[in-house]
Amino acid sequence: MSTPSIRRKGRLLPVIVAAVALAASLVSCGGGHHLAEYPFASRTLAVVYIAPPAPELLTSYYDLTNSQNPVEAVVRAGADVAREKEGRRANARLDSASARIDIPAILAQRTLQRASRYLGTRPITDENQADYLMEVRMERFGINAKADEAAYLFTYAEAVLLDRRTGREIWNINVHGRDRLTPYVQSTSPIPGSVITASTLGSVSVAQFQGALNQLMDYSSNLITDELRAALRDVRNK
């Protein structure tokens, strides 16, 4: 009885191996790009920017579960409550700062300049006339003030390079940008660093938030174009 079973398995083995090989091939090709298939020299590139409604300010509510020392718990609670109050006030100033900046134009201009330099394309602003489009989608961006040590600027974005005429996706990248806003304080004291974070947020003016958002857009553009440069380098060095 066992011999027919062994023969059936033997006949199925080549089919199984072929299926596994095909699956492996599909996985290896799924994450690639098509930069090597397109001519970029003397062609035109435009950037299309899709922005979120407003920058975010992330803060955390106080939590005493990790404090076993009663004195430390009281101090930590007070520090976190102070951070929340300052965070709400800072949020209004952040909104004012973002209203003064043309964030789509800043990111589009900086991304367009650097991407064109690396691709060899000519930058233009009219997306309907460009040979290629770089679409930048900002999913989230703003200030993260949750950590005890400091507050950070953050951005989550996706950039896609498209053939405008066919709509084919040539290259894409997801980026997460993070840049320090308040001074980073490393302390061995049991007193939480959120005291310093809250104090710093409270002193940040609208003009300073404006400068911080400009820095965030510049950093986001650099992250995107650095990834593009690395991908092009791999293609051109082959």
Residue frames as a rotation matrix with the C-alpha (Angstrom) as fourth column:
MET 1
0.558 0.830 0.000 0.00
0.830 -0.558 0.000 0.00
0.000 0.000 -1.000 0.00
SER 2
0.436 -0.428 -0.791 2.85
0.253 -0.786 0.564 2.38
-0.864 -0.446 -0.235 0.69
THR 3
-0.492 -0.747 0.448 4.47
0.636 0.044 0.771 2.09
-0.595 0.664 0.453 -2.78
PRO 4
0.028 0.543 0.839 1.68
0.920 -0.342 0.191 3.82
0.391 0.767 -0.509 -4.77
SER 5
0.865 0.300 -0.402 1.68
0.465 -0.780 0.419 6.60
-0.187 -0.550 -0.814 -2.18
ILE 6
0.049 -0.937 -0.347 5.41
0.304 -0.317 0.898 7.16
-0.951 -0.150 0.269 -2.66
ARG 7
-0.531 -0.233 0.815 4.97
0.831 0.042 0.554 7.22
-0.164 0.972 0.171 -6.44
ARG 8
0.488 0.776 0.400 2.16
0.811 -0.573 0.121 9.79
0.324 0.265 -0.908 -6.22
LYS 9
0.743 -0.292 -0.603 4.37
0.233 -0.731 0.641 12.02
-0.628 -0.617 -0.475 -4.07
GLY 10
-0.308 -0.929 0.203 7.19
0.510 0.019 0.860 11.60
-0.803 0.369 0.468 -6.56
ARG 11
-0.237 0.288 0.928 4.97
0.945 -0.154 0.290 12.74
0.227 0.945 -0.236 -9.42
LEU 12
0.781 0.624 0.031 3.79
0.589 -0.751 0.298 15.77
0.209 -0.215 -0.954 -7.43
LEU 13
0.290 -0.728 -0.621 7.25
0.687 -0.294 0.664 16.87
-0.666 -0.619 0.415 -6.32
PRO 14
-0.657 -0.576 0.486 8.27
0.751 -0.450 0.483 18.63
-0.059 0.683 0.728 -9.60
VAL 15
0.087 0.775 0.625 4.95
0.614 -0.536 0.579 20.50
0.785 0.333 -0.523 -9.61
ILE 16
0.808 0.196 -0.556 5.46
0.586 -0.367 0.722 21.66
-0.062 -0.909 -0.411 -6.03
VAL 17
-0.133 -0.949 -0.285 9.03
0.763 -0.282 0.582 22.76
-0.633 -0.140 0.761 -6.71
ALA 18
-0.570 -0.042 0.820 7.91
0.728 -0.489 0.481 24.74
0.381 0.871 0.310 -9.78
ALA 19
0.496 0.838 0.227 5.13
0.571 -0.511 0.642 26.44
0.654 -0.189 -0.732 -7.79
VAL 20
0.619 -0.350 -0.703 7.54
0.631 -0.310 0.711 27.44
-0.467 -0.884 0.029 -5.02
ALA 21
-0.478 -0.858 0.187 10.03
0.786 -0.323 0.528 28.80
-0.393 0.399 0.829 -7.56
LEU 22
-0.252 0.472 0.845 7.30
0.665 -0.549 0.506 30.85
0.703 0.690 -0.176 -9.25
ALA 23
0.784 0.566 -0.254 6.14
0.552 -0.450 0.702 32.28
0.283 -0.690 -0.666 -5.91
ALA 24
0.223 -0.798 -0.561 9.72
0.703 -0.267 0.659 33.22
-0.675 -0.541 0.501 -5.00
SER 25
-0.609 -0.435 0.663 10.12
0.790 -0.404 0.460 34.94
0.067 0.805 0.590 -8.36
LEU 26
0.214 0.788 0.577 6.96
0.587 -0.576 0.569 37.00
0.781 0.217 -0.586 -7.85
VAL 27
0.800 0.039 -0.599 8.05
0.570 -0.361 0.738 38.10
-0.187 -0.932 -0.312 -4.38
SER 28
-0.136 -0.965 -0.226 11.51
0.754 -0.249 0.608 39.16
-0.643 -0.088 0.761 -5.56
CYS 29
-0.631 -0.083 0.771 10.08
0.697 -0.497 0.517 41.25
0.341 0.864 0.371 -8.42
GLY 30
0.322 0.946 -0.042 7.32
0.877 -0.281 0.391 42.89
0.358 -0.162 -0.920 -6.39
GLY 31
0.641 -0.049 -0.766 9.43
0.532 -0.691 0.490 45.50
-0.553 -0.722 -0.416 -4.60
GLY 32
-0.329 -0.869 0.369 11.47
0.875 -0.133 0.465 46.70
-0.356 0.476 0.804 -7.60
HIS 33
0.251 0.364 -0.897 11.41
-0.078 -0.916 -0.393 49.88
-0.965 0.168 -0.202 -9.64
HIS 34
0.555 0.070 0.829 11.68
0.771 0.332 -0.544 50.77
-0.314 0.941 0.131 -13.34
LEU 35
0.583 -0.371 -0.723 14.23
-0.179 -0.926 0.332 53.59
-0.793 -0.065 -0.606 -13.31
ALA 36
-0.457 -0.866 0.202 16.50
-0.019 0.237 0.971 51.76
-0.889 0.440 -0.124 -15.75
GLU 37
-0.237 0.448 0.862 13.74
0.874 0.485 -0.011 51.58
-0.423 0.751 -0.507 -18.37
TYR 38
0.763 0.643 0.062 13.23
0.623 -0.707 -0.333 55.32
-0.170 0.293 -0.941 -18.84
PRO 39
-0.286 -0.813 0.507 15.29
0.831 -0.474 -0.291 58.12
0.477 0.338 0.811 -20.42
PHE 40
0.459 0.456 -0.762 15.39
0.821 -0.547 0.166 61.19
-0.341 -0.702 -0.625 -18.17
ALA 41
-0.558 -0.755 -0.344 17.97
0.542 -0.646 0.538 63.44
-0.628 0.113 0.770 -19.82
SER 42
-0.994 0.100 -0.051 16.37
-0.110 -0.767 0.632 66.55
0.024 0.634 0.773 -21.37
ARG 43
-0.273 0.953 -0.130 12.90
0.613 0.277 0.740 65.42
0.741 0.122 -0.660 -20.28
THR 44
-0.408 0.208 0.889 10.69
-0.477 -0.879 -0.014 67.47
0.778 -0.429 0.458 -17.95
LEU 45
-0.504 0.216 -0.836 9.62
0.712 0.652 -0.261 66.83
0.488 -0.727 -0.483 -14.36
ALA 46
-0.215 0.491 0.844 6.91
-0.496 -0.800 0.338 68.42
0.841 -0.346 0.416 -12.21
VAL 47
-0.945 -0.084 -0.315 5.98
0.229 0.515 -0.826 67.81
0.232 -0.853 -0.468 -8.57
VAL 48
-0.014 0.982 0.188 2.42
-0.211 -0.187 0.959 67.31
0.977 -0.026 0.210 -7.37
TYR 49
-0.930 -0.361 0.066 1.94
-0.099 0.073 -0.992 67.76
0.353 -0.930 -0.104 -3.64
ILE 50
0.125 0.969 -0.213 -0.98
0.099 0.201 0.975 66.32
0.987 -0.143 -0.071 -1.66
ALA 51
-0.725 -0.496 0.479 -1.13
-0.305 -0.392 -0.868 67.87
0.618 -0.775 0.133 1.81
PRO 52
-0.444 0.576 -0.686 -2.91
0.860 0.488 -0.147 66.91
0.250 -0.656 -0.712 5.03
PRO 53
0.500 0.767 0.402 -5.42
0.629 -0.641 0.440 69.40
0.596 0.033 -0.803 6.45
ALA 54
0.706 -0.269 0.656 -3.18
-0.528 -0.817 0.233 70.72
0.473 -0.510 -0.718 9.25
PRO 55
-0.371 -0.877 -0.305 -0.03
-0.266 0.415 -0.870 69.86
0.889 -0.242 -0.388 11.22
GLU 56
0.636 0.589 -0.498 -0.55
0.229 0.473 0.851 67.83
0.737 -0.655 0.166 14.40
LEU 57
-0.246 -0.662 0.708 0.69
-0.764 -0.318 -0.562 68.35
0.597 -0.679 -0.428 17.92
LEU 58
0.364 0.323 -0.874 0.98
0.104 0.918 0.382 65.03
0.925 -0.230 0.301 19.78
THR 59
-0.407 -0.440 0.800 1.12
-0.790 -0.271 -0.551 65.00
0.459 -0.856 -0.238 23.59
SER 60
-0.393 0.207 -0.896 0.59
0.278 0.955 0.099 62.24
0.876 -0.210 -0.433 26.17
TYR 61
0.548 0.630 0.550 -1.63
-0.448 -0.335 0.829 62.18
0.707 -0.700 0.099 29.21
TYR 62
-0.293 -0.749 0.594 0.05
-0.912 0.034 -0.408 61.51
0.285 -0.661 -0.694 32.53
ASP 63
0.577 0.359 -0.734 0.35
-0.224 0.934 0.280 57.95
0.786 0.002 0.619 33.68
LEU 64
0.220 -0.461 0.860 1.35
-0.969 -0.208 0.136 56.95
0.116 -0.863 -0.492 37.23
THR 65
0.962 0.272 0.007 1.48
-0.270 0.953 0.138 53.19
0.031 -0.135 0.990 36.68
ASN 66
0.520 -0.830 -0.202 5.25
0.404 0.447 -0.798 53.19
0.753 0.334 0.568 36.08
SER 67
-0.217 -0.583 0.783 6.09
-0.471 -0.640 -0.607 55.21
0.855 -0.501 -0.136 39.22
GLN 68
0.223 0.234 -0.946 6.59
0.573 0.754 0.321 53.21
0.789 -0.614 0.035 42.41
ASN 69
-0.726 -0.473 -0.499 8.02
0.686 -0.457 -0.566 56.07
0.039 -0.754 0.656 44.44
PRO 70
0.265 0.945 -0.192 5.09
0.940 -0.297 -0.165 58.22
-0.213 -0.137 -0.967 45.72
VAL 71
0.154 -0.270 -0.950 7.12
0.117 -0.950 0.289 61.45
-0.981 -0.156 -0.114 45.58
GLU 72
-0.858 -0.513 -0.029 8.29
-0.002 -0.054 0.999 60.72
-0.514 0.857 0.046 42.05
ALA 73
-0.447 0.772 0.452 4.70
0.895 0.391 0.217 59.88
-0.009 0.501 -0.865 41.05
VAL 74
0.459 0.624 -0.633 3.46
0.643 -0.725 -0.248 63.26
-0.614 -0.293 -0.733 42.24
VAL 75
-0.177 -0.617 -0.767 6.25
-0.204 -0.739 0.642 65.12
-0.963 0.270 0.005 40.45
ARG 76
-0.915 -0.173 0.363 5.72
0.274 0.392 0.878 63.13
-0.295 0.903 -0.312 37.26
ALA 77
-0.048 0.979 0.197 1.97
0.982 0.082 -0.168 63.78
-0.181 0.186 -0.966 37.35
GLY 78
0.461 0.190 -0.867 2.54
0.264 -0.962 -0.070 67.51
-0.847 -0.197 -0.493 37.72
ALA 79
-0.551 -0.749 -0.369 5.07
-0.209 -0.304 0.929 67.54
-0.808 0.589 0.011 34.90
ASP 80
-0.803 0.257 0.538 2.75
0.584 0.523 0.621 65.71
-0.122 0.813 -0.570 32.53
VAL 81
0.306 0.932 -0.192 -0.22
0.873 -0.355 -0.335 67.93
-0.380 -0.065 -0.923 33.35
ALA 82
0.177 -0.334 -0.926 1.97
-0.082 -0.942 0.324 70.98
-0.981 0.019 -0.194 32.67
ARG 83
-0.842 -0.526 0.124 2.99
0.037 0.172 0.984 69.47
-0.539 0.833 -0.125 29.34
GLU 84
-0.335 0.802 0.495 -0.65
0.937 0.338 0.087 68.99
-0.098 0.493 -0.865 28.34
LYS 85
0.526 0.541 -0.656 -1.52
0.520 -0.815 -0.255 72.60
-0.673 -0.207 -0.710 29.17
GLU 86
-0.144 -0.682 -0.717 1.43
-0.331 -0.649 0.685 73.96
-0.932 0.336 -0.133 27.26
GLY 87
-0.812 -0.143 0.565 0.69
0.395 0.578 0.714 71.59
-0.429 0.804 -0.413 24.41
ARG 88
0.153 0.952 0.265 -2.83
0.945 -0.062 -0.321 72.95
-0.289 0.299 -0.909 23.96
ARG 89
0.604 0.016 -0.797 -1.56
0.034 -0.999 0.006 76.52
-0.796 -0.031 -0.604 23.95
ALA 90
-0.462 -0.865 -0.196 1.26
-0.257 -0.081 0.963 75.64
-0.849 0.496 -0.185 21.59
ASN 91
-0.398 0.377 0.836 -1.20
0.777 0.624 0.089 73.98
-0.488 0.685 -0.541 19.22
ALA 92
0.709 0.685 -0.171 -2.88
0.519 -0.670 -0.530 77.32
-0.478 0.287 -0.830 18.57
ARG 93
0.333 -0.664 -0.669 0.47
-0.502 -0.726 0.471 78.93
-0.798 0.179 -0.575 17.79
LEU 94
-0.637 -0.527 0.563 1.36
0.133 0.644 0.754 76.02
-0.759 0.555 -0.340 15.50
ASP 95
0.159 0.786 0.597 -1.89
0.886 0.154 -0.438 76.55
-0.436 0.598 -0.672 13.59
SER 96
0.810 0.101 -0.578 -1.02
-0.024 -0.978 -0.205 80.22
-0.586 0.180 -0.790 13.19
ALA 97
-0.164 -0.966 -0.201 2.44
-0.454 -0.107 0.885 79.33
-0.876 0.237 -0.420 11.93
SER 98
-0.547 -0.027 0.837 1.16
0.540 0.752 0.377 76.83
-0.640 0.658 -0.397 9.38
ALA 99
0.563 0.814 0.143 -1.30
0.679 -0.356 -0.642 79.40
-0.472 0.458 -0.753 8.05
ARG 100
0.615 -0.398 -0.680 1.62
-0.393 -0.903 0.173 81.72
-0.683 0.161 -0.712 7.26
ILE 101
-0.495 -0.868 0.046 3.56
-0.472 0.313 0.824 79.12
-0.730 0.386 -0.565 5.23
ASP 102
0.493 0.542 -0.680 2.75
-0.870 0.285 -0.403 77.75
-0.025 0.790 0.612 1.80
ILE 103
0.051 -0.509 0.859 3.81
-0.522 0.720 0.457 74.23
-0.852 -0.472 -0.229 2.78
PRO 104
0.684 0.204 0.700 2.91
0.392 0.707 -0.589 72.59
-0.615 0.677 0.404 -0.57
ALA 105
0.945 -0.324 0.043 4.95
-0.143 -0.530 -0.836 75.16
0.294 0.784 -0.547 -2.50
ILE 106
0.330 -0.867 0.373 7.98
-0.924 -0.216 0.314 74.82
-0.192 -0.449 -0.873 -0.22
LEU 107
0.084 -0.281 0.956 8.11
-0.196 0.936 0.293 71.04
-0.977 -0.212 0.024 -0.39
ALA 108
0.821 0.281 0.497 7.34
0.399 0.341 -0.851 70.98
-0.409 0.897 0.167 -4.12
GLN 109
0.855 -0.510 -0.089 10.06
-0.465 -0.680 -0.567 73.50
0.228 0.526 -0.819 -4.98
ARG 110
0.088 -0.885 0.457 12.79
-0.930 0.092 0.357 71.83
-0.358 -0.456 -0.815 -2.92
THR 111
0.168 0.031 0.985 11.87
0.020 0.999 -0.035 68.32
-0.986 0.025 0.168 -4.04
LEU 112
0.943 0.256 0.214 11.65
0.221 0.004 -0.975 69.39
-0.250 0.967 -0.053 -7.68
GLN 113
0.641 -0.754 -0.144 15.07
-0.761 -0.601 -0.245 71.05
0.098 0.266 -0.959 -7.65
ARG 114
-0.181 -0.783 0.595 16.92
-0.803 0.468 0.370 68.12
-0.568 -0.411 -0.713 -6.14
ALA 115
0.273 0.345 0.898 15.04
0.148 0.907 -0.394 65.36
-0.951 0.240 0.196 -7.98
SER 116
0.993 0.094 -0.070 15.64
-0.046 -0.240 -0.970 67.09
-0.108 0.966 -0.234 -11.32
ARG 117
0.316 -0.948 -0.034 19.33
-0.946 -0.318 0.063 67.42
-0.070 0.012 -0.997 -10.53
TYR 118
-0.308 -0.456 0.835 19.66
-0.492 0.827 0.271 63.68
-0.814 -0.328 -0.479 -9.89
LEU 119
0.380 0.555 0.740 17.43
0.351 0.653 -0.671 62.53
-0.856 0.515 0.053 -12.76
GLY 120
-0.757 -0.640 0.133 18.86
0.409 -0.305 0.860 64.98
-0.510 0.705 0.493 -15.29
THR 121
-0.004 0.863 0.505 15.39
0.996 -0.043 0.080 66.34
0.091 0.503 -0.860 -16.05
ARG 122
-0.807 -0.129 0.577 14.32
0.170 -0.985 0.019 69.93
0.566 0.113 0.817 -16.59
PRO 123
-0.649 0.578 -0.495 12.09
0.651 0.086 -0.754 71.19
-0.393 -0.812 -0.432 -13.73
ILE 124
-0.736 0.515 0.440 8.77
-0.039 -0.680 0.732 72.77
0.676 0.522 0.520 -14.68
THR 125
-0.876 0.429 0.221 5.72
-0.325 -0.187 -0.927 73.78
-0.357 -0.884 0.303 -12.66
ASP 126
-0.024 0.908 -0.418 2.98
-0.998 -0.047 -0.044 72.78
-0.060 0.416 0.907 -15.11
GLU 127
-0.407 -0.129 0.904 2.11
-0.387 0.921 -0.043 69.18
-0.827 -0.367 -0.425 -14.31
ASN 128
0.615 0.742 0.266 0.03
-0.030 0.359 -0.933 68.87
-0.788 0.566 0.243 -17.49
GLN 129
0.814 -0.374 -0.443 3.07
-0.548 -0.247 -0.799 69.49
0.190 0.894 -0.406 -19.68
ALA 130
0.012 -0.884 0.467 5.64
-0.926 0.166 0.338 67.38
-0.377 -0.437 -0.817 -17.81
ASP 131
-0.117 -0.159 -0.980 7.02
-0.616 0.786 -0.054 64.10
0.779 0.597 -0.190 -19.07
TYR 132
-0.379 -0.084 -0.922 7.28
0.548 0.782 -0.297 62.79
0.746 -0.617 -0.250 -15.52
LEU 133
0.357 0.543 0.760 5.44
-0.435 -0.624 0.649 63.57
0.827 -0.562 0.013 -12.30
MET 134
-0.759 -0.456 -0.465 6.69
0.264 0.437 -0.860 63.24
0.595 -0.775 -0.211 -8.73
GLU 135
0.286 0.917 0.276 3.64
-0.156 -0.240 0.958 62.90
0.945 -0.317 0.075 -6.51
VAL 136
-0.834 -0.543 -0.097 4.28
0.058 0.088 -0.994 63.58
0.548 -0.835 -0.041 -2.82
ARG 137
0.277 0.959 -0.061 1.55
0.046 0.050 0.998 62.57
0.960 -0.279 -0.030 -0.39
MET 138
-0.759 -0.447 0.473 1.91
-0.414 -0.229 -0.881 63.85
0.502 -0.865 -0.011 3.16
GLU 139
-0.132 0.720 -0.682 -0.04
0.437 0.659 0.611 61.45
0.890 -0.218 -0.402 5.35
ARG 140
0.835 0.315 -0.452 0.82
0.540 -0.308 0.783 63.08
0.108 -0.898 -0.427 8.69
PHE 141
-0.218 -0.942 0.256 3.17
0.613 -0.336 -0.715 65.76
0.760 0.001 0.650 9.92
GLY 142
0.707 0.456 0.541 3.64
-0.096 -0.696 0.711 67.95
0.701 -0.555 -0.448 12.95
ILE 143
-0.277 -0.764 0.583 5.21
-0.719 -0.238 -0.653 67.85
0.638 -0.600 -0.483 16.43
ASN 144
0.429 0.306 -0.850 5.51
0.274 0.852 0.445 64.88
0.861 -0.424 0.281 18.76
ALA 145
-0.208 -0.445 0.871 5.84
-0.688 -0.566 -0.454 66.01
0.695 -0.694 -0.188 22.37
LYS 146
0.770 0.582 -0.261 5.10
-0.280 0.676 0.682 62.63
0.573 -0.452 0.683 23.96
ALA 147
0.243 -0.758 -0.605 8.65
0.610 0.604 -0.512 61.74
0.754 -0.245 0.609 25.00
ASP 148
0.800 -0.003 -0.600 10.00
0.557 -0.369 0.744 62.88
-0.224 -0.930 -0.293 28.36
GLU 149
-0.089 -0.988 -0.129 13.34
0.834 -0.145 0.533 63.92
-0.545 -0.060 0.836 26.87
ALA 150
-0.793 -0.241 -0.559 12.29
-0.093 -0.860 0.503 66.31
-0.602 0.450 0.659 24.08
ALA 151
0.441 0.898 0.000 9.77
-0.036 0.017 -0.999 67.18
-0.897 0.440 0.040 21.38
TYR 152
-0.657 -0.679 0.327 10.37
0.228 0.235 0.945 66.23
-0.718 0.696 0.000 17.76
LEU 153
-0.059 0.539 -0.841 9.12
-0.898 -0.396 -0.190 67.29
-0.435 0.744 0.507 14.37
PHE 154
-0.519 -0.106 0.848 7.79
0.101 0.978 0.184 64.33
-0.849 0.181 -0.497 12.39
THR 155
-0.047 0.552 -0.833 6.46
-0.941 -0.305 -0.149 63.52
-0.336 0.776 0.533 8.95
TYR 156
-0.290 0.057 0.955 5.01
0.231 0.973 0.012 60.44
-0.929 0.224 -0.296 7.25
ALA 157
0.210 0.305 -0.929 5.02
-0.747 -0.562 -0.354 60.76
-0.630 0.768 0.110 3.47
GLU 158
0.182 -0.154 0.971 5.00
0.535 0.844 0.033 58.75
-0.825 0.513 0.236 0.27
ALA 159
-0.032 -0.247 -0.969 6.65
-0.684 -0.701 0.201 59.86
-0.729 0.669 -0.147 -2.97
VAL 160
0.275 0.197 0.941 5.82
0.487 0.816 -0.313 58.27
-0.829 0.544 0.128 -6.33
LEU 161
-0.534 -0.470 -0.703 7.54
-0.456 -0.540 0.708 58.95
-0.712 0.699 0.074 -9.67
LEU 162
0.242 0.775 0.583 5.13
0.290 0.516 -0.806 58.51
-0.926 0.364 -0.100 -12.57
ASP 163
-0.885 -0.244 0.397 5.20
0.439 -0.152 0.885 58.47
-0.156 0.958 0.241 -16.34
ARG 164
-0.592 0.696 -0.406 2.59
-0.333 -0.670 -0.664 61.17
-0.734 -0.258 0.628 -16.90
ARG 165
-0.450 0.416 -0.790 1.43
-0.883 -0.077 0.463 59.90
0.132 0.906 0.402 -20.30
THR 166
-0.345 0.280 -0.896 0.84
-0.151 0.925 0.347 56.29
0.926 0.255 -0.277 -19.29
GLY 167
0.506 0.514 0.693 0.37
-0.732 -0.169 0.660 56.67
0.456 -0.841 0.291 -15.53
ARG 168
0.563 -0.341 -0.753 2.90
0.327 0.928 -0.176 53.91
0.759 -0.147 0.634 -14.91
GLU 169
0.939 -0.265 0.219 4.60
-0.305 -0.346 0.888 53.96
-0.160 -0.900 -0.405 -11.53
ILE 170
0.512 -0.828 -0.229 8.35
-0.203 0.142 -0.969 54.14
0.835 0.543 -0.095 -12.08
TRP 171
-0.563 -0.722 -0.403 9.60
0.369 0.216 -0.904 54.43
0.740 -0.657 0.145 -8.50
ASN 172
0.519 0.717 0.466 8.16
-0.155 -0.456 0.876 54.98
0.841 -0.527 -0.126 -5.02
ILE 173
-0.599 -0.692 -0.403 9.33
0.355 0.222 -0.908 55.43
0.718 -0.687 0.112 -1.46
ASN 174
0.698 0.712 -0.076 7.74
0.347 -0.244 0.906 55.81
0.626 -0.659 -0.417 1.98
VAL 175
-0.416 -0.885 0.209 9.59
0.260 -0.337 -0.905 58.13
0.871 -0.322 0.370 4.34
HIS 176
0.724 0.494 -0.482 9.37
0.622 -0.165 0.765 58.95
0.298 -0.854 -0.427 8.03
GLY 177
-0.117 -0.772 0.625 11.16
0.239 -0.633 -0.737 62.16
0.964 0.063 0.259 8.90
ARG 178
0.761 0.271 -0.590 12.06
0.621 -0.038 0.783 63.04
0.190 -0.962 -0.197 12.49
ASP 179
-0.181 -0.818 0.546 13.95
0.434 -0.564 -0.702 66.12
0.883 0.110 0.457 13.57
ARG 180
-0.342 -0.022 -0.939 14.55
0.940 -0.008 -0.342 67.56
0.000 -1.000 0.023 17.03
LEU 181
0.352 0.523 0.776 12.54
0.426 -0.828 0.365 70.61
0.833 0.203 -0.514 18.06
THR 182
0.885 -0.035 0.465 13.37
-0.404 -0.554 0.728 71.16
0.232 -0.832 -0.505 21.71
PRO 183
-0.097 -0.993 0.073 16.82
-0.903 0.057 -0.426 70.62
0.419 -0.107 -0.902 23.28
TYR 184
0.489 0.186 -0.852 17.45
-0.014 0.979 0.205 66.96
0.872 -0.088 0.482 24.01
VAL 185
0.066 -0.411 0.909 18.15
-0.945 -0.318 -0.075 66.42
0.320 -0.854 -0.410 27.69
GLN 186
0.181 -0.110 -0.977 19.71
0.102 0.990 -0.093 63.20
0.978 -0.083 0.191 28.96
SER 187
-0.097 -0.131 0.987 19.27
-0.863 -0.483 -0.149 63.02
0.496 -0.866 -0.066 32.69
THR 188
-0.588 -0.135 -0.798 19.77
0.194 0.934 -0.301 60.38
0.785 -0.331 -0.523 35.37
SER 189
-0.899 0.311 0.309 17.52
-0.424 -0.439 -0.792 62.27
-0.111 -0.843 0.527 37.76
PRO 190
-0.682 0.711 0.169 14.14
0.677 0.702 -0.222 60.72
-0.277 -0.037 -0.960 38.60
ILE 191
-0.087 0.642 -0.762 12.54
-0.054 -0.767 -0.640 64.09
-0.995 -0.015 0.101 37.76
PRO 192
0.280 0.245 0.928 11.02
0.778 0.508 -0.369 63.65
-0.562 0.826 -0.048 34.26
GLY 193
-0.754 -0.656 0.037 12.40
0.510 -0.547 0.664 65.53
-0.415 0.519 0.747 31.32
SER 194
-0.102 0.797 0.595 8.87
0.915 -0.160 0.371 66.56
0.391 0.582 -0.713 30.33
VAL 195
0.447 0.168 -0.878 9.28
0.628 -0.758 0.175 69.53
-0.636 -0.630 -0.445 32.66
ILE 196
-0.480 -0.728 -0.490 11.87
0.054 -0.582 0.811 70.89
-0.876 0.363 0.318 30.24
THR 197
-0.774 0.255 0.579 9.79
0.630 0.228 0.742 69.90
0.057 0.940 -0.337 27.22
ALA 198
0.289 0.952 -0.103 6.72
0.957 -0.284 0.058 71.67
0.026 -0.115 -0.993 28.57
SER 199
0.282 -0.261 -0.923 8.75
0.339 -0.873 0.350 74.75
-0.897 -0.412 -0.158 29.40
THR 200
-0.771 -0.637 -0.016 10.27
0.176 -0.238 0.955 74.83
-0.612 0.733 0.296 25.93
LEU 201
-0.454 0.687 0.568 6.93
0.861 0.174 0.478 74.44
0.229 0.706 -0.670 24.16
GLY 202
0.460 0.690 -0.559 5.54
0.828 -0.560 -0.010 77.28
-0.320 -0.459 -0.829 26.22
SER 203
0.112 -0.519 -0.848 8.29
0.060 -0.848 0.527 79.61
-0.992 -0.110 -0.063 25.03
VAL 204
-0.677 -0.346 0.650 8.12
0.620 0.209 0.757 78.72
-0.397 0.915 0.073 21.31
SER 205
-0.361 0.507 -0.782 6.68
-0.328 -0.854 -0.403 81.65
-0.873 0.111 0.475 19.36
VAL 206
0.721 0.666 0.191 4.63
0.022 0.254 -0.967 81.56
-0.693 0.701 0.168 16.18
ALA 207
0.622 -0.564 -0.543 7.70
-0.780 -0.385 -0.493 82.73
0.069 0.730 -0.680 14.23
GLN 208
-0.432 -0.812 0.393 9.77
-0.837 0.523 0.161 79.90
-0.336 -0.259 -0.905 15.74
PHE 209
0.039 0.538 0.842 7.09
0.042 0.841 -0.540 77.35
-0.998 0.056 0.011 14.86
GLN 210
0.886 0.273 -0.375 7.16
-0.312 -0.246 -0.918 78.77
-0.343 0.930 -0.133 11.36
GLY 211
0.085 -0.946 -0.313 10.89
-0.992 -0.051 -0.114 78.19
0.092 0.320 -0.943 11.16
ALA 212
-0.466 -0.216 0.858 10.44
-0.485 0.874 -0.043 74.68
-0.740 -0.436 -0.512 12.54
LEU 213
0.514 0.725 0.458 7.88
0.067 0.498 -0.864 73.81
-0.855 0.475 0.207 9.87
ASN 214
0.730 -0.361 -0.580 10.19
-0.683 -0.349 -0.642 75.15
0.029 0.865 -0.501 7.18
GLN 215
-0.354 -0.906 0.231 12.92
-0.920 0.382 0.088 72.92
-0.168 -0.182 -0.969 8.56
LEU 216
-0.143 0.397 0.907 10.55
-0.185 0.889 -0.419 69.95
-0.972 -0.227 -0.053 8.55
MET 217
0.864 0.495 -0.096 9.65
-0.154 0.078 -0.985 70.47
-0.480 0.866 0.144 4.89
ASP 218
0.341 -0.835 -0.433 13.31
-0.923 -0.208 -0.325 70.78
0.181 0.510 -0.841 3.95
TYR 219
-0.501 -0.537 0.678 14.14
-0.713 0.700 0.027 67.59
-0.490 -0.470 -0.734 5.85
SER 220
0.283 0.705 0.651 11.24
-0.062 0.690 -0.721 65.70
-0.957 0.164 0.239 4.23
SER 221
0.875 -0.001 -0.484 12.39
-0.475 -0.193 -0.859 66.77
-0.093 0.981 -0.170 0.77
ASN 222
-0.088 -0.992 -0.087 15.93
-0.992 0.095 -0.088 65.62
0.095 0.078 -0.992 1.51
LEU 223
-0.301 0.024 0.953 14.71
-0.424 0.892 -0.156 62.21
-0.855 -0.451 -0.258 2.70
ILE 224
0.704 0.660 0.262 12.77
-0.025 0.391 -0.920 61.65
-0.710 0.641 0.292 -0.51
THR 225
0.836 -0.365 -0.410 15.47
-0.518 -0.276 -0.810 62.83
0.182 0.889 -0.420 -2.90
ASP 226
-0.180 -0.909 0.375 18.26
-0.952 0.257 0.168 61.02
-0.249 -0.327 -0.912 -1.04
GLU 227
0.002 0.273 0.962 16.37
-0.093 0.958 -0.272 57.75
-0.996 -0.088 0.028 -1.59
LEU 228
0.939 0.344 -0.024 15.91
-0.029 0.010 -1.000 58.60
-0.344 0.939 0.019 -5.26
ARG 229
0.423 -0.864 -0.273 19.61
-0.897 -0.355 -0.265 59.37
0.132 0.357 -0.925 -5.63
ALA 230
-0.318 -0.538 0.781 20.54
-0.671 0.709 0.215 56.03
-0.669 -0.456 -0.586 -4.03
ALA 231
0.398 0.551 0.734 18.22
0.155 0.748 -0.646 54.12
-0.904 0.371 0.213 -6.38
LEU 232
0.961 -0.075 -0.267 19.61
-0.276 -0.329 -0.903 55.93
-0.020 0.941 -0.337 -9.42
ARG 233
0.089 -0.992 0.095 23.16
-0.984 -0.073 0.161 55.26
-0.153 -0.108 -0.982 -8.30
ASP 234
-0.147 -0.088 0.985 22.44
-0.237 0.970 0.051 51.53
-0.960 -0.226 -0.164 -8.13
VAL 235
0.775 0.510 0.372 21.00
0.242 0.304 -0.921 51.58
-0.583 0.804 0.113 -11.66
ARG 236
0.884 -0.406 -0.232 23.81
-0.442 -0.566 -0.696 53.61
0.151 0.717 -0.680 -13.19
ASN 237
0.015 -0.931 0.365 26.59
-0.948 0.103 0.300 51.64
-0.317 -0.350 -0.881 -11.53
LYS 238
0.420 0.191 0.887 25.47
-0.081 0.982 -0.173 48.33
-0.904 0.001 0.427 -13.02
